Amino acid sequence: MQPVSLLDVVAENPLVGQRVNPPPVVEVDGEEEYEVSNVEDSRVYWNQLQYLIRWTGYDSLTWEPAKFVTGLQAVDEFHQWYPGKPGPLEEVLGGPRT
């Protein structure tokens, strides 16, 4: 068995084409826009509804405030598939819907 200090570092991307670069950012009305591929989860964090978003062309997921993704078809589809997951705060807190 070799000591860890003698091991060689493996290349980050050893195969050509293994990692696809993300698509270029699109500008709409002077602001950068990204495409939501899928909503993976939802949670209430510090009394704020958040969605775990998978972005088109990116490997990592990010938690985004609901106000940034409200009205997207991916959010509606997520709640159709997972009706028990946290939704708009009015539903979570039992308040009136507007």
Distance bins in CASP14 RR format, pairs under 12 A and 6 or more apart:
PFRMAT RR
TARGET T0000
AUTHOR 0000-0000-0000
RMODE 2
METHOD distances of the structure
MODEL  1
1 7 0 0 0 0 0 1 0 0 0 0 0
2 8 0 0 0 0 0 1 0 0 0 0 0
11 18 0 0 0 0 0 1 0 0 0 0 0
11 19 0 0 0 0 0 1 0 0 0 0 0
12 18 0 0 0 0 1 0 0 0 0 0 0
12 19 0 0 0 0 1 0 0 0 0 0 0
13 19 1 0 1 0 0 0 0 0 0 0 0
13 20 0 0 0 0 0 1 0 0 0 0 0
13 21 0 0 0 0 0 1 0 0 0 0 0
18 59 0 0 0 0 0 1 0 0 0 0 0
19 57 0 0 0 0 0 1 0 0 0 0 0
19 58 0 0 0 0 0 1 0 0 0 0 0
19 59 0 0 0 0 1 0 0 0 0 0 0
20 56 0 0 0 0 0 1 0 0 0 0 0
20 57 1 0 0 1 0 0 0 0 0 0 0
20 58 0 0 0 0 1 0 0 0 0 0 0
20 59 0 0 0 0 1 0 0 0 0 0 0
21 57 0 0 0 0 1 0 0 0 0 0 0
21 58 0 0 0 0 1 0 0 0 0 0 0
21 59 0 0 0 0 0 1 0 0 0 0 0
22 34 0 0 0 0 1 0 0 0 0 0 0
22 35 0 0 0 0 0 1 0 0 0 0 0
22 37 0 0 0 0 0 1 0 0 0 0 0
22 55 1 0 0 1 0 0 0 0 0 0 0
22 56 0 0 0 0 1 0 0 0 0 0 0
22 57 1 0 1 0 0 0 0 0 0 0 0
22 58 1 0 1 0 0 0 0 0 0 0 0
22 59 0 0 0 0 1 0 0 0 0 0 0
22 60 0 0 0 0 0 1 0 0 0 0 0
23 33 0 0 0 0 0 1 0 0 0 0 0
23 34 0 0 0 0 1 0 0 0 0 0 0
23 35 1 0 0 1 0 0 0 0 0 0 0
23 37 0 0 0 0 0 1 0 0 0 0 0
23 55 0 0 0 0 1 0 0 0 0 0 0
23 56 1 0 0 1 0 0 0 0 0 0 0
23 57 1 0 1 0 0 0 0 0 0 0 0
23 58 0 0 0 0 1 0 0 0 0 0 0
24 32 0 0 0 0 0 1 0 0 0 0 0
24 33 0 0 0 0 0 1 0 0 0 0 0
24 34 0 0 0 0 0 1 0 0 0 0 0
24 35 0 0 0 0 0 1 0 0 0 0 0
24 56 0 0 0 0 0 1 0 0 0 0 0
24 57 0 0 0 0 0 1 0 0 0 0 0
25 31 0 0 0 0 1 0 0 0 0 0 0
25 32 1 0 1 0 0 0 0 0 0 0 0
25 33 1 0 0 1 0 0 0 0 0 0 0
25 34 1 0 0 1 0 0 0 0 0 0 0
25 35 0 0 0 0 0 1 0 0 0 0 0
25 55 0 0 0 0 0 1 0 0 0 0 0
25 56 0 0 0 0 0 1 0 0 0 0 0
25 57 0 0 0 0 0 1 0 0 0 0 0
25 58 0 0 0 0 0 1 0 0 0 0 0
26 32 1 0 0 1 0 0 0 0 0 0 0
26 33 1 0 1 0 0 0 0 0 0 0 0
26 34 1 0 0 1 0 0 0 0 0 0 0
26 35 1 0 0 1 0 0 0 0 0 0 0
26 56 0 0 0 0 0 1 0 0 0 0 0
27 33 1 0 0 1 0 0 0 0 0 0 0
27 34 0 0 0 0 0 1 0 0 0 0 0
28 34 0 0 0 0 0 1 0 0 0 0 0
28 35 0 0 0 0 0 1 0 0 0 0 0
31 68 0 0 0 0 0 1 0 0 0 0 0
32 55 0 0 0 0 0 1 0 0 0 0 0
33 55 0 0 0 0 0 1 0 0 0 0 0
33 56 0 0 0 0 0 1 0 0 0 0 0
33 68 0 0 0 0 0 1 0 0 0 0 0
33 72 0 0 0 0 0 1 0 0 0 0 0
34 53 0 0 0 0 1 0 0 0 0 0 0
34 54 0 0 0 0 0 1 0 0 0 0 0
34 55 1 0 1 0 0 0 0 0 0 0 0
34 56 1 0 0 1 0 0 0 0 0 0 0
34 57 0 0 0 0 1 0 0 0 0 0 0
34 58 0 0 0 0 1 0 0 0 0 0 0
34 62 0 0 0 0 1 0 0 0 0 0 0
34 64 0 0 0 0 0 1 0 0 0 0 0
34 68 0 0 0 0 0 1 0 0 0 0 0
34 69 0 0 0 0 0 1 0 0 0 0 0
34 72 0 0 0 0 0 1 0 0 0 0 0
35 53 0 0 0 0 0 1 0 0 0 0 0
35 54 0 0 0 0 0 1 0 0 0 0 0
35 55 1 0 0 1 0 0 0 0 0 0 0
35 56 1 0 1 0 0 0 0 0 0 0 0
35 57 0 0 0 0 1 0 0 0 0 0 0
35 58 0 0 0 0 1 0 0 0 0 0 0
35 69 0 0 0 0 0 1 0 0 0 0 0
35 72 0 0 0 0 1 0 0 0 0 0 0
35 73 0 0 0 0 0 1 0 0 0 0 0
35 74 0 0 0 0 1 0 0 0 0 0 0
36 51 0 0 0 0 1 0 0 0 0 0 0
36 52 0 0 0 0 0 1 0 0 0 0 0
36 53 1 0 1 0 0 0 0 0 0 0 0
36 54 1 0 0 1 0 0 0 0 0 0 0
36 55 1 0 0 1 0 0 0 0 0 0 0
36 56 1 0 0 1 0 0 0 0 0 0 0
36 57 0 0 0 0 0 1 0 0 0 0 0
36 58 0 0 0 0 0 1 0 0 0 0 0
36 61 0 0 0 0 0 1 0 0 0 0 0
36 62 0 0 0 0 0 1 0 0 0 0 0
36 64 0 0 0 0 1 0 0 0 0 0 0
36 68 0 0 0 0 1 0 0 0 0 0 0
36 69 1 0 0 1 0 0 0 0 0 0 0
36 70 0 0 0 0 0 1 0 0 0 0 0
36 71 0 0 0 0 0 1 0 0 0 0 0
36 72 1 0 1 0 0 0 0 0 0 0 0
36 73 0 0 0 0 1 0 0 0 0 0 0
36 74 1 0 1 0 0 0 0 0 0 0 0
36 75 0 0 0 0 1 0 0 0 0 0 0
36 76 0 0 0 0 0 1 0 0 0 0 0
36 77 0 0 0 0 0 1 0 0 0 0 0
36 78 0 0 0 0 0 1 0 0 0 0 0
37 52 0 0 0 0 0 1 0 0 0 0 0
37 53 0 0 0 0 1 0 0 0 0 0 0
37 54 1 0 1 0 0 0 0 0 0 0 0
37 55 1 0 0 1 0 0 0 0 0 0 0
37 56 1 0 1 0 0 0 0 0 0 0 0
37 57 1 0 0 1 0 0 0 0 0 0 0
37 58 0 0 0 0 1 0 0 0 0 0 0
37 59 0 0 0 0 0 1 0 0 0 0 0
37 60 0 0 0 0 0 1 0 0 0 0 0
37 61 0 0 0 0 1 0 0 0 0 0 0
37 62 0 0 0 0 0 1 0 0 0 0 0
37 69 0 0 0 0 0 1 0 0 0 0 0
37 72 0 0 0 0 0 1 0 0 0 0 0
37 73 0 0 0 0 0 1 0 0 0 0 0
37 74 1 0 0 1 0 0 0 0 0 0 0
37 77 0 0 0 0 0 1 0 0 0 0 0
37 78 0 0 0 0 0 1 0 0 0 0 0
38 51 0 0 0 0 0 1 0 0 0 0 0
38 52 0 0 0 0 1 0 0 0 0 0 0
38 53 1 0 0 1 0 0 0 0 0 0 0
38 54 1 0 1 0 0 0 0 0 0 0 0
38 55 0 0 0 0 1 0 0 0 0 0 0
38 56 0 0 0 0 1 0 0 0 0 0 0
38 57 0 0 0 0 0 1 0 0 0 0 0
38 58 0 0 0 0 0 1 0 0 0 0 0
38 61 0 0 0 0 1 0 0 0 0 0 0
38 69 0 0 0 0 0 1 0 0 0 0 0
38 72 0 0 0 0 0 1 0 0 0 0 0
38 73 0 0 0 0 0 1 0 0 0 0 0
38 74 1 0 1 0 0 0 0 0 0 0 0
38 75 0 0 0 0 0 1 0 0 0 0 0
38 77 0 0 0 0 1 0 0 0 0 0 0
38 78 1 0 0 1 0 0 0 0 0 0 0
38 81 0 0 0 0 0 1 0 0 0 0 0
39 49 0 0 0 0 0 1 0 0 0 0 0
39 50 0 0 0 0 0 1 0 0 0 0 0
39 51 1 0 1 0 0 0 0 0 0 0 0
39 52 1 0 0 1 0 0 0 0 0 0 0
39 53 1 0 0 1 0 0 0 0 0 0 0
39 54 1 0 0 1 0 0 0 0 0 0 0
39 55 0 0 0 0 0 1 0 0 0 0 0
39 61 0 0 0 0 1 0 0 0 0 0 0
39 62 0 0 0 0 0 1 0 0 0 0 0
39 63 0 0 0 0 0 1 0 0 0 0 0
39 64 0 0 0 0 1 0 0 0 0 0 0
39 66 0 0 0 0 0 1 0 0 0 0 0
39 68 0 0 0 0 0 1 0 0 0 0 0
39 69 1 0 0 1 0 0 0 0 0 0 0
39 70 0 0 0 0 0 1 0 0 0 0 0
39 71 0 0 0 0 0 1 0 0 0 0 0
39 72 1 0 0 1 0 0 0 0 0 0 0
39 73 0 0 0 0 1 0 0 0 0 0 0
39 74 1 0 1 0 0 0 0 0 0 0 0
39 75 1 0 1 0 0 0 0 0 0 0 0
39 76 0 0 0 0 1 0 0 0 0 0 0
39 77 1 0 0 1 0 0 0 0 0 0 0
39 78 1 1 0 0 0 0 0 0 0 0 0
39 79 0 0 0 0 1 0 0 0 0 0 0
39 80 0 0 0 0 0 1 0 0 0 0 0
39 81 0 0 0 0 1 0 0 0 0 0 0
39 82 0 0 0 0 1 0 0 0 0 0 0
39 85 0 0 0 0 1 0 0 0 0 0 0
39 86 0 0 0 0 0 1 0 0 0 0 0
39 87 0 0 0 0 0 1 0 0 0 0 0
40 50 0 0 0 0 0 1 0 0 0 0 0
40 51 0 0 0 0 1 0 0 0 0 0 0
40 52 1 0 1 0 0 0 0 0 0 0 0
40 53 1 0 0 1 0 0 0 0 0 0 0
40 54 1 0 1 0 0 0 0 0 0 0 0
40 55 0 0 0 0 0 1 0 0 0 0 0
40 60 0 0 0 0 0 1 0 0 0 0 0
40 61 1 0 0 1 0 0 0 0 0 0 0
40 62 0 0 0 0 0 1 0 0 0 0 0
40 63 0 0 0 0 1 0 0 0 0 0 0
40 64 0 0 0 0 0 1 0 0 0 0 0
40 69 0 0 0 0 0 1 0 0 0 0 0
40 74 0 0 0 0 1 0 0 0 0 0 0
40 75 0 0 0 0 0 1 0 0 0 0 0
40 77 0 0 0 0 0 1 0 0 0 0 0
40 78 1 0 0 1 0 0 0 0 0 0 0
40 81 0 0 0 0 0 1 0 0 0 0 0
40 82 0 0 0 0 1 0 0 0 0 0 0
40 85 0 0 0 0 0 1 0 0 0 0 0
41 49 0 0 0 0 0 1 0 0 0 0 0
41 50 0 0 0 0 1 0 0 0 0 0 0
41 51 1 0 0 1 0 0 0 0 0 0 0
41 52 1 0 1 0 0 0 0 0 0 0 0
41 53 0 0 0 0 1 0 0 0 0 0 0
41 54 0 0 0 0 0 1 0 0 0 0 0
41 61 0 0 0 0 1 0 0 0 0 0 0
41 62 0 0 0 0 0 1 0 0 0 0 0
41 63 0 0 0 0 1 0 0 0 0 0 0
41 64 0 0 0 0 0 1 0 0 0 0 0
41 75 0 0 0 0 0 1 0 0 0 0 0
41 78 0 0 0 0 1 0 0 0 0 0 0
41 79 0 0 0 0 0 1 0 0 0 0 0
41 81 0 0 0 0 0 1 0 0 0 0 0
41 82 0 0 0 0 1 0 0 0 0 0 0
41 84 0 0 0 0 0 1 0 0 0 0 0
41 85 1 0 0 1 0 0 0 0 0 0 0
41 86 0 0 0 0 1 0 0 0 0 0 0
41 87 0 0 0 0 0 1 0 0 0 0 0
42 48 0 0 0 0 0 1 0 0 0 0 0
42 49 1 0 0 1 0 0 0 0 0 0 0
42 50 1 0 0 1 0 0 0 0 0 0 0
42 51 1 0 1 0 0 0 0 0 0 0 0
42 52 1 0 0 1 0 0 0 0 0 0 0
42 53 0 0 0 0 0 1 0 0 0 0 0
42 63 0 0 0 0 1 0 0 0 0 0 0
42 64 0 0 0 0 0 1 0 0 0 0 0
42 65 0 0 0 0 0 1 0 0 0 0 0
42 66 0 0 0 0 1 0 0 0 0 0 0
42 69 0 0 0 0 0 1 0 0 0 0 0
42 70 0 0 0 0 0 1 0 0 0 0 0
42 74 0 0 0 0 0 1 0 0 0 0 0
42 75 0 0 0 0 1 0 0 0 0 0 0
42 78 1 0 0 1 0 0 0 0 0 0 0
42 79 0 0 0 0 1 0 0 0 0 0 0
42 81 0 0 0 0 0 1 0 0 0 0 0
42 82 1 0 0 1 0 0 0 0 0 0 0
42 83 0 0 0 0 0 1 0 0 0 0 0
42 84 0 0 0 0 1 0 0 0 0 0 0
42 85 1 0 1 0 0 0 0 0 0 0 0
42 86 1 0 1 0 0 0 0 0 0 0 0
42 87 1 0 1 0 0 0 0 0 0 0 0
42 88 0 0 0 0 1 0 0 0 0 0 0
42 89 0 0 0 0 0 1 0 0 0 0 0
42 91 0 0 0 0 0 1 0 0 0 0 0
42 92 0 0 0 0 1 0 0 0 0 0 0
43 49 1 0 0 1 0 0 0 0 0 0 0
43 50 1 0 1 0 0 0 0 0 0 0 0
43 51 0 0 0 0 1 0 0 0 0 0 0
43 52 1 0 0 1 0 0 0 0 0 0 0
43 63 1 0 0 1 0 0 0 0 0 0 0
43 64 0 0 0 0 0 1 0 0 0 0 0
43 65 0 0 0 0 0 1 0 0 0 0 0
43 66 0 0 0 0 0 1 0 0 0 0 0
43 82 0 0 0 0 0 1 0 0 0 0 0
43 85 0 0 0 0 1 0 0 0 0 0 0
43 86 1 0 1 0 0 0 0 0 0 0 0
43 87 0 0 0 0 1 0 0 0 0 0 0
43 89 0 0 0 0 0 1 0 0 0 0 0
43 92 0 0 0 0 0 1 0 0 0 0 0
44 50 1 0 0 1 0 0 0 0 0 0 0
44 51 0 0 0 0 0 1 0 0 0 0 0
44 63 0 0 0 0 0 1 0 0 0 0 0
44 65 0 0 0 0 0 1 0 0 0 0 0
44 66 0 0 0 0 1 0 0 0 0 0 0
44 85 0 0 0 0 0 1 0 0 0 0 0
44 86 1 0 1 0 0 0 0 0 0 0 0
44 87 0 0 0 0 1 0 0 0 0 0 0
44 88 0 0 0 0 0 1 0 0 0 0 0
44 89 1 0 0 1 0 0 0 0 0 0 0
44 91 0 0 0 0 0 1 0 0 0 0 0
44 92 1 0 1 0 0 0 0 0 0 0 0
44 93 0 0 0 0 1 0 0 0 0 0 0
45 51 0 0 0 0 0 1 0 0 0 0 0
45 52 0 0 0 0 0 1 0 0 0 0 0
45 63 1 0 0 1 0 0 0 0 0 0 0
45 64 0 0 0 0 0 1 0 0 0 0 0
45 65 0 0 0 0 1 0 0 0 0 0 0
45 66 0 0 0 0 0 1 0 0 0 0 0
45 86 0 0 0 0 1 0 0 0 0 0 0
45 89 0 0 0 0 0 1 0 0 0 0 0
45 92 0 0 0 0 0 1 0 0 0 0 0
46 63 0 0 0 0 0 1 0 0 0 0 0
46 65 0 0 0 0 0 1 0 0 0 0 0
46 89 0 0 0 0 0 1 0 0 0 0 0
47 65 0 0 0 0 0 1 0 0 0 0 0
47 66 0 0 0 0 0 1 0 0 0 0 0
47 86 0 0 0 0 0 1 0 0 0 0 0
47 89 1 0 0 1 0 0 0 0 0 0 0
47 92 0 0 0 0 1 0 0 0 0 0 0
47 93 0 0 0 0 1 0 0 0 0 0 0
48 63 0 0 0 0 1 0 0 0 0 0 0
48 64 0 0 0 0 0 1 0 0 0 0 0
48 65 1 0 1 0 0 0 0 0 0 0 0
48 66 1 0 0 1 0 0 0 0 0 0 0
48 67 0 0 0 0 1 0 0 0 0 0 0
48 68 0 0 0 0 0 1 0 0 0 0 0
48 86 0 0 0 0 0 1 0 0 0 0 0
48 87 0 0 0 0 0 1 0 0 0 0 0
48 88 0 0 0 0 0 1 0 0 0 0 0
48 89 1 0 0 1 0 0 0 0 0 0 0
48 92 0 0 0 0 0 1 0 0 0 0 0
48 93 0 0 0 0 0 1 0 0 0 0 0
49 63 0 0 0 0 0 1 0 0 0 0 0
49 64 0 0 0 0 0 1 0 0 0 0 0
49 65 1 0 0 1 0 0 0 0 0 0 0
49 66 1 0 1 0 0 0 0 0 0 0 0
49 67 0 0 0 0 1 0 0 0 0 0 0
49 68 0 0 0 0 0 1 0 0 0 0 0
49 69 0 0 0 0 1 0 0 0 0 0 0
49 70 0 0 0 0 1 0 0 0 0 0 0
49 75 0 0 0 0 0 1 0 0 0 0 0
49 79 0 0 0 0 0 1 0 0 0 0 0
49 85 0 0 0 0 0 1 0 0 0 0 0
49 86 1 0 1 0 0 0 0 0 0 0 0
49 87 1 0 1 0 0 0 0 0 0 0 0
49 88 1 0 0 1 0 0 0 0 0 0 0
49 89 1 0 1 0 0 0 0 0 0 0 0
49 90 0 0 0 0 1 0 0 0 0 0 0
49 91 0 0 0 0 1 0 0 0 0 0 0
49 92 1 0 0 1 0 0 0 0 0 0 0
49 93 0 0 0 0 0 1 0 0 0 0 0
50 61 0 0 0 0 0 1 0 0 0 0 0
50 62 0 0 0 0 1 0 0 0 0 0 0
50 63 1 0 1 0 0 0 0 0 0 0 0
50 64 1 0 0 1 0 0 0 0 0 0 0
50 65 1 0 1 0 0 0 0 0 0 0 0
50 66 1 0 0 1 0 0 0 0 0 0 0
50 67 0 0 0 0 1 0 0 0 0 0 0
50 68 0 0 0 0 1 0 0 0 0 0 0
50 69 0 0 0 0 1 0 0 0 0 0 0
50 70 0 0 0 0 0 1 0 0 0 0 0
50 75 0 0 0 0 0 1 0 0 0 0 0
50 85 0 0 0 0 0 1 0 0 0 0 0
50 86 0 0 0 0 1 0 0 0 0 0 0
50 87 0 0 0 0 0 1 0 0 0 0 0
50 88 0 0 0 0 0 1 0 0 0 0 0
50 89 0 0 0 0 0 1 0 0 0 0 0
50 92 0 0 0 0 0 1 0 0 0 0 0
51 61 0 0 0 0 1 0 0 0 0 0 0
51 62 0 0 0 0 1 0 0 0 0 0 0
51 63 1 0 0 1 0 0 0 0 0 0 0
51 64 1 0 1 0 0 0 0 0 0 0 0
51 65 0 0 0 0 1 0 0 0 0 0 0
51 66 1 0 0 1 0 0 0 0 0 0 0
51 67 0 0 0 0 0 1 0 0 0 0 0
51 68 0 0 0 0 1 0 0 0 0 0 0
51 69 1 0 1 0 0 0 0 0 0 0 0
51 70 0 0 0 0 1 0 0 0 0 0 0
51 71 0 0 0 0 0 1 0 0 0 0 0
51 72 0 0 0 0 1 0 0 0 0 0 0
51 74 0 0 0 0 1 0 0 0 0 0 0
51 75 1 0 0 1 0 0 0 0 0 0 0
51 76 0 0 0 0 0 1 0 0 0 0 0
51 77 0 0 0 0 0 1 0 0 0 0 0
51 78 1 0 0 1 0 0 0 0 0 0 0
51 79 0 0 0 0 0 1 0 0 0 0 0
51 82 0 0 0 0 0 1 0 0 0 0 0
51 85 0 0 0 0 1 0 0 0 0 0 0
51 86 0 0 0 0 1 0 0 0 0 0 0
51 87 0 0 0 0 1 0 0 0 0 0 0
51 88 0 0 0 0 0 1 0 0 0 0 0
52 60 0 0 0 0 0 1 0 0 0 0 0
52 61 1 0 1 0 0 0 0 0 0 0 0
52 62 1 0 0 1 0 0 0 0 0 0 0
52 63 1 0 1 0 0 0 0 0 0 0 0
52 64 0 0 0 0 1 0 0 0 0 0 0
52 65 0 0 0 0 0 1 0 0 0 0 0
52 66 0 0 0 0 0 1 0 0 0 0 0
52 69 0 0 0 0 0 1 0 0 0 0 0
52 74 0 0 0 0 0 1 0 0 0 0 0
52 75 0 0 0 0 0 1 0 0 0 0 0
52 78 0 0 0 0 1 0 0 0 0 0 0
52 82 0 0 0 0 0 1 0 0 0 0 0
52 85 0 0 0 0 0 1 0 0 0 0 0
52 86 0 0 0 0 0 1 0 0 0 0 0
53 60 0 0 0 0 1 0 0 0 0 0 0
53 61 1 0 0 1 0 0 0 0 0 0 0
53 62 1 0 1 0 0 0 0 0 0 0 0
53 63 1 0 0 1 0 0 0 0 0 0 0
53 64 1 0 1 0 0 0 0 0 0 0 0
53 65 0 0 0 0 0 1 0 0 0 0 0
53 66 0 0 0 0 0 1 0 0 0 0 0
53 68 0 0 0 0 1 0 0 0 0 0 0
53 69 1 0 0 1 0 0 0 0 0 0 0
53 72 0 0 0 0 1 0 0 0 0 0 0
53 74 0 0 0 0 1 0 0 0 0 0 0
53 75 0 0 0 0 1 0 0 0 0 0 0
53 78 0 0 0 0 1 0 0 0 0 0 0
54 60 0 0 0 0 1 0 0 0 0 0 0
54 61 1 0 1 0 0 0 0 0 0 0 0
54 62 0 0 0 0 1 0 0 0 0 0 0
54 63 0 0 0 0 0 1 0 0 0 0 0
54 64 0 0 0 0 0 1 0 0 0 0 0
54 69 0 0 0 0 0 1 0 0 0 0 0
54 74 0 0 0 0 1 0 0 0 0 0 0
54 78 0 0 0 0 0 1 0 0 0 0 0
55 61 1 0 0 1 0 0 0 0 0 0 0
55 62 1 0 0 1 0 0 0 0 0 0 0
55 64 0 0 0 0 1 0 0 0 0 0 0
55 68 0 0 0 0 0 1 0 0 0 0 0
55 69 0 0 0 0 0 1 0 0 0 0 0
55 74 0 0 0 0 0 1 0 0 0 0 0
56 74 0 0 0 0 0 1 0 0 0 0 0
62 68 0 0 0 0 0 1 0 0 0 0 0
62 69 0 0 0 0 0 1 0 0 0 0 0
63 69 0 0 0 0 0 1 0 0 0 0 0
64 70 0 0 0 0 0 1 0 0 0 0 0
64 72 0 0 0 0 0 1 0 0 0 0 0
64 74 0 0 0 0 0 1 0 0 0 0 0
64 75 0 0 0 0 0 1 0 0 0 0 0
65 89 0 0 0 0 0 1 0 0 0 0 0
66 72 0 0 0 0 0 1 0 0 0 0 0
66 75 1 0 0 1 0 0 0 0 0 0 0
66 78 0 0 0 0 0 1 0 0 0 0 0
66 79 0 0 0 0 0 1 0 0 0 0 0
66 86 0 0 0 0 1 0 0 0 0 0 0
66 87 1 0 0 1 0 0 0 0 0 0 0
66 88 1 0 0 1 0 0 0 0 0 0 0
66 89 1 0 0 1 0 0 0 0 0 0 0
66 90 0 0 0 0 0 1 0 0 0 0 0
66 91 0 0 0 0 0 1 0 0 0 0 0
66 92 0 0 0 0 0 1 0 0 0 0 0
67 75 0 0 0 0 0 1 0 0 0 0 0
67 88 0 0 0 0 0 1 0 0 0 0 0
67 89 0 0 0 0 0 1 0 0 0 0 0
68 75 0 0 0 0 0 1 0 0 0 0 0
69 75 1 0 1 0 0 0 0 0 0 0 0
69 76 0 0 0 0 0 1 0 0 0 0 0
69 77 0 0 0 0 0 1 0 0 0 0 0
69 78 0 0 0 0 1 0 0 0 0 0 0
69 79 0 0 0 0 0 1 0 0 0 0 0
69 87 0 0 0 0 0 1 0 0 0 0 0
69 88 0 0 0 0 0 1 0 0 0 0 0
70 76 0 0 0 0 0 1 0 0 0 0 0
70 79 0 0 0 0 0 1 0 0 0 0 0
70 87 0 0 0 0 0 1 0 0 0 0 0
70 88 1 0 0 1 0 0 0 0 0 0 0
70 89 0 0 0 0 0 1 0 0 0 0 0
70 90 0 0 0 0 0 1 0 0 0 0 0
71 77 0 0 0 0 0 1 0 0 0 0 0
71 78 0 0 0 0 0 1 0 0 0 0 0
71 79 0 0 0 0 0 1 0 0 0 0 0
71 88 0 0 0 0 0 1 0 0 0 0 0
72 78 0 0 0 0 1 0 0 0 0 0 0
72 79 0 0 0 0 0 1 0 0 0 0 0
73 79 0 0 0 0 0 1 0 0 0 0 0
73 80 0 0 0 0 0 1 0 0 0 0 0
74 80 0 0 0 0 0 1 0 0 0 0 0
74 81 0 0 0 0 0 1 0 0 0 0 0
75 81 0 0 0 0 0 1 0 0 0 0 0
75 82 0 0 0 0 0 1 0 0 0 0 0
75 85 0 0 0 0 0 1 0 0 0 0 0
75 86 0 0 0 0 0 1 0 0 0 0 0
75 87 0 0 0 0 1 0 0 0 0 0 0
75 88 0 0 0 0 1 0 0 0 0 0 0
76 82 0 0 0 0 0 1 0 0 0 0 0
76 83 0 0 0 0 0 1 0 0 0 0 0
76 87 0 0 0 0 0 1 0 0 0 0 0
76 88 0 0 0 0 0 1 0 0 0 0 0
77 83 0 0 0 0 0 1 0 0 0 0 0
78 84 0 0 0 0 0 1 0 0 0 0 0
78 85 1 0 0 1 0 0 0 0 0 0 0
78 86 0 0 0 0 0 1 0 0 0 0 0
78 87 0 0 0 0 1 0 0 0 0 0 0
79 85 1 0 0 1 0 0 0 0 0 0 0
79 86 0 0 0 0 1 0 0 0 0 0 0
79 87 1 0 0 1 0 0 0 0 0 0 0
79 88 0 0 0 0 1 0 0 0 0 0 0
79 91 0 0 0 0 1 0 0 0 0 0 0
79 92 0 0 0 0 0 1 0 0 0 0 0
80 87 0 0 0 0 0 1 0 0 0 0 0
83 91 0 0 0 0 0 1 0 0 0 0 0
84 91 0 0 0 0 1 0 0 0 0 0 0
84 92 0 0 0 0 0 1 0 0 0 0 0
85 91 0 0 0 0 0 1 0 0 0 0 0
85 92 0 0 0 0 1 0 0 0 0 0 0
86 92 1 0 1 0 0 0 0 0 0 0 0
86 93 0 0 0 0 0 1 0 0 0 0 0
86 94 0 0 0 0 0 1 0 0 0 0 0
87 93 0 0 0 0 0 1 0 0 0 0 0
87 94 0 0 0 0 0 1 0 0 0 0 0
87 97 0 0 0 0 0 1 0 0 0 0 0
88 94 0 0 0 0 0 1 0 0 0 0 0
88 95 0 0 0 0 1 0 0 0 0 0 0
88 96 0 0 0 0 0 1 0 0 0 0 0
88 97 1 0 0 1 0 0 0 0 0 0 0
88 98 0 0 0 0 1 0 0 0 0 0 0
89 95 0 0 0 0 1 0 0 0 0 0 0
89 96 0 0 0 0 0 1 0 0 0 0 0
89 97 0 0 0 0 0 1 0 0 0 0 0
89 98 0 0 0 0 0 1 0 0 0 0 0
90 96 1 0 0 1 0 0 0 0 0 0 0
90 97 1 0 1 0 0 0 0 0 0 0 0
90 98 1 0 0 1 0 0 0 0 0 0 0
91 97 1 0 0 1 0 0 0 0 0 0 0
91 98 0 0 0 0 0 1 0 0 0 0 0
END
